[in-house]
Amino acid sequence: MRIVKNVLLALLVFLPLSVMEAQETEMKNVNLRVDSLAEETATLDKIVKNLSKFKVSAYIQGQYQYGQQDATLKVGDKNEHIDKGFNRIGIRRGRLKFEYNDGIGTGVVQIDVNDKGISFRDLYIGIKDPWTKRNQLMAGVFNRPFGHEVGYSTSGLESPERATIIQYFFPDERDLGAMLTLRTKETSPLGFLRLDAGLFAGNSINRETDSRKDFIGRLSAKKKIGDWGKWGAGFSYYHGFVYNPTDEAYEMDGKRFIRVNKKETGTYMKRQYIGADAQFSFLNVCGTTTLRAEGLLGTQPGIASSSRSPNSGNRPEDLPENSLFKRPFLGYFFYLIQDIGRSPFSAIFKYDVYDPNTKVKGNEVGVEKSYTSKTDLKQSTFGFGAIYNFSKHIRLQAYYEFNFNEKSTFVKGYENDRKDNVLTVRLQYKF
């Protein structure tokens, strides 16, 4: 009996000690697990933070187009019938953009995939100042800082394509170069102003082919008006040169071009644009109304058959057809975009004019020994359409263009207005 009591007494003494030791061991294990979980959480936070610096975005535009017999469509091949209208389906744009931004440095790569092939668009680095993060130096291939529409994304553009003069003078919108952006602090009285200025190769996204650099600069302003509107405006300047592979060039003298002997090949002709743009949007009983306008004038060197800007990775050959023609030009365009109340519908109206040679008009073009041609005829477009936003990702767009050309009895095929109106129906998915 005494043995039993001693055993019980021993149990009563040592059992609590054992329980306490077990609890201490369990607490240590819990603390270890908590510490391990905290470390894993910290590691996960770092991974998420780094991943948040990396962004991937894309949009795809599939479209159907119908054109009259003389039209040029943006998808598919040219018309197989010279006297009939035709239609095409295709992928107008498939853009995929990769961006890494650590707050100071930015690296961007964007590629384009369509029914013509694969090419790159953006390929640049940007470094911001570490104090305000509003000033930046960029280098690589990126949008040229001229006007408003050049830098306006085609994923948000209300018409299927940019204005005619923008397509002619800024092919691919981008160029190879370096640019400095300057802005004051947001709290500054001048915080609504922005200055962009840079030096560019002048050859779009293609490799550089000569030693000259083009200067492009834009001073812009943007500001809100209470909670009902906002406005923006800008002034742009382009000063550059185009390589002339032959020993002769052509300049306007009255109503005709005259041949100028340059005495050597490899000279340059000045390329100079002045531009102004303005934007205004406001809320009203019909919804949001947006007005945009932009105009350009200056001098554009081109060849006899085209007034387009250089867009090739190779210098032109020393051939007579590659001699430069110096043309004074004028171009302008207007947009009216009306959102229909709170509905997903928007109505679009656009007027677009491009006059490649303001020195001649109508029957002055194509006159014998004037060296003028269809390239010197004015073009204008009136377009209207509608947009339906199914969601923030999906947009359906329908747009019809009435295209008009200046007429001349001395230019074959342009004695009357050409039949080149175009209907575009586009479905876009953006993510």
Beta strands, then each sheet from edge to edge (+ up, - down):
strand 1: 54-67
strand 2: 86-101
strand 3: 105-114
strand 4: 117-128
strand 5: 136-143
strand 6: 174-182
strand 7: 193-200
strand 8: 214-225
strand 9: 229-244
strand 10: 248-253
strand 11: 256-261
strand 12: 267-284
strand 13: 287-302
strand 14: 325-339
strand 15: 345-355
strand 16: 379-389
strand 17: 394-405
strand 18: 422-430
sheet 1: 11+ 10- 14- 13+ 12- 9+ 8- 7+ 6- 5+ 4- 3+ 2- 1+ 18- 17+ 16- 15+
end
